[in-house]
């Protein structure tokens, strides 16, 4: 997004969506601290505390960041600090929320067991501590949102002697963050409770696998220099630009000559079987949608976890446990899809 767009309200509204509104808000100066509470199946960003800058890239005039997390590298958003104009500091705390259930002693009847309420566990990394904050979010998506694996809900282990569950981490860390601020925004994404990757239904397993290969982001190694990181991002940007151009060309015509022309480029050989498969199933494939699906296939998939009713209930109870201890938010926003699973 062009950085100056954040100061043009009418244009901004047309550019924002569920997956990209937070960084523009940071650049505009509305937020300086974000706390992301996420379920076990949404792991787009590394657990823990992140400090980085959000600013205007002087070369592209778009919003860019200094974070080296794979989430930002795979989108080609990283730049060095010296290239940022009007940089704004951001602290991002990433904390996993697990729905915990009480354990019961042997011999308790089913009625007593069913009366027990699930408890919340906030699992944070060793380097996550209390700090100032002004935004708390249950959903930060990639688009929304990537980068995930399917996990079942976890429960704590019980002591064989006391039949008591291991104690969960309290909400103290988050409360300490919020109490040091005059105001905060509570943003809840209903994907926190259950989420479906729509592209898994839109494409066959083989087609989806090809998209993952075409759009794969090769994670860089550790201890890279700034030059290495810049090269990594440049290569990623060129990869995505080539794929965007290819599918834009296919929108105008997907004849064999056009497909072969693009497939002759390094790393794009799989375009041939992909287009062939799509054309067998569809009279006129939507190649723009194919590209959008591919953009979600970087270093892992979109979150995909269709929760059971019990899992949803446990997460609702967990969220209730957190929110009842919070001070009153200045603003509450809720993101949902028109069709739920």
C-alpha positions in Angstrom: 0.0 0.0 0.0 1.3 3.5 -0.8 2.3 5.0 2.5 0.5 8.3 1.8 -2.8 6.5 1.4 -3.2 6.3 5.2 -3.8 10.0 5.2 -6.4 10.0 2.5 -9.5 8.6 4.2 -11.6 7.8 1.2 -8.8 6.1 -0.7 -7.7 4.2 2.5 -11.1 2.6 3.0 -11.0 1.1 -0.4 -7.5 -0.3 0.2 -8.0 -1.9 3.6 -9.2 -5.5 4.3 -9.2 -7.9 7.1 -5.6 -8.9 6.6 -3.8 -5.6 6.1 -5.3 -2.9 8.3 -2.9 -3.0 11.3 0.4 -1.8 9.7 -1.3 1.2 8.0 -2.8 2.1 11.4 0.7 1.8 13.0 2.2 4.0 10.3 -0.6 6.6 10.8 0.4 6.8 14.5 -2.7 5.2 15.9 -1.0 2.1 17.4 2.5 1.5 18.8 1.9 -1.8 20.5 0.0 -4.9 19.3 -0.7 -8.0 21.3 -1.7 -11.0 19.1 -3.5 -13.7 21.0 -3.8 -16.7 18.6 -5.1 -20.3 18.7 -2.8 -23.2 18.3 -3.5 -23.6 14.6 -2.6 -20.0 13.6 1.2 -19.6 13.8 2.1 -17.1 11.2 4.5 -15.1 13.4 7.1 -16.4 15.8 6.0 -16.6 19.4 7.4 -13.9 21.7 8.3 -10.2 21.6 9.1 -8.3 18.4 10.4 -4.7 18.1 10.7 -3.1 14.7 9.9 0.0 12.7 7.0 0.6 10.2 7.6 3.4 7.7 7.6 4.7 4.2 10.1 3.0 1.8 11.9 5.9 0.1 12.4 3.9 -3.1 8.9 2.5 -3.5 6.9 5.0 -1.3 5.0 2.0 0.1 4.7 0.9 3.7 7.6 -1.4 4.7 9.0 -2.8 8.0 12.4 -3.7 9.5 11.2 -7.0 10.9 13.1 -10.0 9.7 10.3 -12.5 10.7 9.5 -14.9 7.8 5.9 -13.5 7.8 7.2 -10.2 6.5 10.2 -11.5 4.5 7.8 -13.8 2.5 5.7 -10.8 1.5 8.7 -8.8 0.5 8.0 -6.1 3.1 11.5 -6.0 4.7 13.8 -3.0 4.2 16.7 -1.7 6.1 16.1 1.1 8.6 18.0 3.7 6.6 15.5 3.4 3.7 12.5 4.2 5.9 11.0 7.7 6.0 8.8 8.7 9.0 9.5 5.4 10.8 7.1 4.5 13.6 8.2 2.0 16.4 6.0 -1.1 16.9 6.1 -3.6 19.7 4.4 -6.9 18.8 3.7 -9.5 21.4 2.6 -12.9 20.1 1.0 -15.2 22.6 -0.7 -18.5 22.1 -4.1 -19.2 23.7 -4.9 -22.8 24.6 -8.3 -24.0 25.7 -7.7 -26.0 28.9 -10.2 -28.3 30.6 -10.2 -29.2 34.2 -9.1 -32.7 35.0 -11.1 -34.9 37.3 -10.3 -37.4 39.9 -11.1 -41.0 39.1 -14.5 -42.0 40.4 -16.2 -38.6 39.6 -19.4 -39.1 37.8 -20.1 -37.8 34.3 -22.5 -35.1 35.7 -19.8 -33.7 37.9 -17.3 -33.7 35.1 -19.6 -31.9 32.7 -20.1 -29.2 35.2 -16.5 -28.3 35.1 -15.6 -25.2 33.1 -12.5 -25.1 30.8 -9.8 -22.7 31.8 -7.5 -20.5 29.8 -3.9 -21.0 29.2 -1.8 -18.3 27.7 1.4 -19.8 26.5 4.1 -17.3 25.8 7.8 -17.7 25.0 10.5 -17.2 27.5 11.4 -13.8 26.2 7.9 -12.5 26.4 7.5 -10.1 29.4 5.1 -7.3 30.4 5.3 -4.0 28.6 3.2 -1.1 27.4 0.4 -1.8 24.9 -2.5 -0.1 23.1 -4.0 -2.8 20.8 -5.0 -6.3 21.6 -6.0 -8.6 18.7 -7.4 -12.2 18.5 -6.9 -12.2 14.8 -3.9 -11.1 12.8 -4.3 -12.7 9.4 -2.6 -12.9 6.1 -4.2 -12.6 4.6 -4.7 -13.4 7.0 -3.3 -14.7 8.5 0.2 -17.6 7.2 2.5 -20.5 8.1 0.1 -22.8 10.0 -0.4 -26.4 10.8 -3.5 -28.3 11.9 -3.4 -28.9 15.6 -6.0 -30.4 18.0 -6.8 -28.5 21.2 -4.2 -29.2 23.9 -4.9 -30.1 27.5 -2.6 -29.9 30.5 -1.2 -33.1 32.1 -2.6 -34.2 35.4 -0.7 -35.3 38.5 -1.1 -39.0 39.2 -1.2 -38.3 42.9 -3.5 -35.3 43.2 -5.3 -35.6 39.8 -4.9 -31.9 39.5 -4.0 -30.1 36.3 -0.8 -28.2 35.9 -1.6 -24.6 36.5 -2.0 -22.4 33.4 -0.3 -19.1 32.9 -2.4 -16.3 34.2 -3.5 -13.2 32.3 -1.2 -11.0 34.4 1.1 -10.2 31.5 -1.6 -8.8 29.3 -3.2 -6.9 32.2 0.1 -5.3 33.0 0.3 -4.1 29.4 -3.2 -2.7 29.3 -3.1 -1.0 32.7 -0.2 1.2 31.5 -2.3 2.6 28.7 -5.2 5.0 28.8 -6.9 3.2 25.9 -6.8 0.1 23.8 -8.7 -1.5 20.9 -10.0 -5.0 21.1 -10.1 -6.7 17.7 -11.7 -10.1 17.5 -11.4 -12.2 14.4 -14.0 -15.0 14.5 -11.5 -17.2 12.7 -10.0 -17.5 16.2 -12.7 -20.1 17.0 -12.8 -22.0 13.7 -11.4 -21.4 10.3 -11.4 -22.9 6.8 -8.8 -22.4 4.1 -11.2 -21.8 1.2 -8.6 -22.7 -1.4 -8.5 -26.3 -0.3 -12.1 -26.7 -1.6 -11.5 -24.5 -4.7 -8.6 -26.6 -6.0 -7.7 -30.2 -6.2 -5.0 -31.6 -3.9 -2.6 -31.8 -6.9 -3.4 -28.2 -8.0 -2.9 -26.9 -4.5 0.4 -28.8 -4.3 1.6 -27.2 -7.5 0.6 -23.7 -6.2 2.7 -24.4 -3.1 5.7 -25.3 -5.3 5.3 -22.3 -7.5 4.9 -19.8 -4.7 7.2 -21.4 -2.2 9.3 -19.1 -0.1 12.7 -20.5 0.8 13.3 -19.5 4.4 16.7 -17.8 4.8 19.3 -19.2 7.2 20.1 -17.6 10.6 22.7 -14.9 11.3 22.2 -13.2 7.9 23.7 -9.8 7.1 21.5 -6.9 6.0 22.8 -7.5 2.5 21.7 -11.2 2.6 18.3 -10.1 3.8 17.9 -7.5 1.1 18.9 -10.1 -1.5 16.4 -12.5 -0.1 13.6 -10.0 -0.3 14.6 -8.8 -3.8 14.5 -12.4 -5.0 11.1 -13.0 -3.4 9.7 -9.8 -5.0 10.9 -10.8 -8.4 9.4 -14.3 -8.0 6.0 -12.8 -7.1 6.1 -10.2 -9.8 6.9 -12.9 -12.4 4.0 -15.1 -11.2 1.6 -12.1 -11.1 2.6 -11.2 -14.7 2.2 -14.8 -15.8 -1.3 -15.2 -14.5 -2.3 -11.7 -15.7 -1.2 -12.8 -19.2 -3.2 -16.0 -18.8 -6.3 -13.9 -18.0 -6.0 -12.5 -21.6 -5.5 -16.0 -23.1 -4.4 -19.4 -21.9 -3.5 -21.0 -25.2 -0.6 -23.5 -25.2 1.9 -21.0 -26.6 1.3 -18.5 -23.8 1.5 -21.2 -21.2 4.7 -22.7 -22.6 6.3 -19.2 -22.8 5.9 -18.6 -19.1 6.7 -22.2 -18.2 10.1 -21.8 -19.8 11.1 -19.4 -17.1 13.2 -21.0 -14.2 10.9 -22.2 -11.4 7.7 -21.9 -13.4 7.7 -25.3 -15.2 4.7 -26.5 -13.2 2.5 -23.9 -14.9 1.8 -26.4 -17.7 0.2 -29.2 -15.5 -1.6 -26.6 -13.4 -3.3 -24.9 -16.4 -4.1 -28.3 -17.9 -5.8 -29.5 -14.8 -7.7 -26.2 -14.3 -9.0 -26.3 -17.9 -10.2 -29.8 -17.5 -12.4 -28.8 -14.6 -13.4 -25.3 -15.6 -14.5 -23.7 -18.8 -12.8 -20.5 -18.0 -10.4 -20.6 -15.0 -10.2 -17.5 -12.9 -6.5 -17.0 -13.1 -6.6 -13.9 -10.9 -8.1 -16.0 -8.1 -5.4 -18.7 -8.8 -2.7 -16.0 -8.2 -4.4 -14.8 -5.0 -4.5 -18.4 -3.8 -0.8 -18.8 -4.6 0.1 -15.8 -2.6 -1.1 -17.7 0.5 1.3 -20.5 -0.2 4.6 -19.1 1.0 6.4 -21.0 3.7 3.2 -22.7 5.0 -0.5 -22.7 4.4 -3.3 -20.5 5.5 -4.8 -21.5 8.9 -7.2 -24.4 8.5 -8.9 -25.9 11.5 -12.6 -26.7 11.5 -13.4 -26.9 15.2 -15.9 -29.1 16.8 -18.7 -27.6 18.8 -16.9 -28.6 22.0 -13.6 -26.9 20.8 -15.5 -23.7 20.0 -17.2 -23.8 23.4 -13.8 -24.2 25.1 -12.3 -21.3 23.2 -15.3 -19.1 24.0 -14.9 -19.9 27.7 -11.2 -19.2 27.4 -11.8 -15.8 25.8 -14.4 -15.0 28.4 -11.8 -15.8 31.1 -9.4 -13.3 29.5 -11.9 -10.5 28.8 -13.6 -10.4 32.2 -10.3 -9.3 33.7 -9.6 -6.6 31.1 -10.4 -2.9 31.6 -13.1 -1.6 29.3 -11.8 -1.3 25.7 -12.1 2.1 23.9 -13.3 0.3 20.7 -14.3 -3.3 19.9 -14.1 -4.6 16.4 -15.2 -8.0 15.2 -14.3 -9.6 11.8 -16.3 -12.4 10.4 -17.0 -14.1 7.1 -20.4 -14.2 5.5 -20.3 -18.0 5.5 -19.1 -19.9 8.5 -18.2 -23.5 8.8 
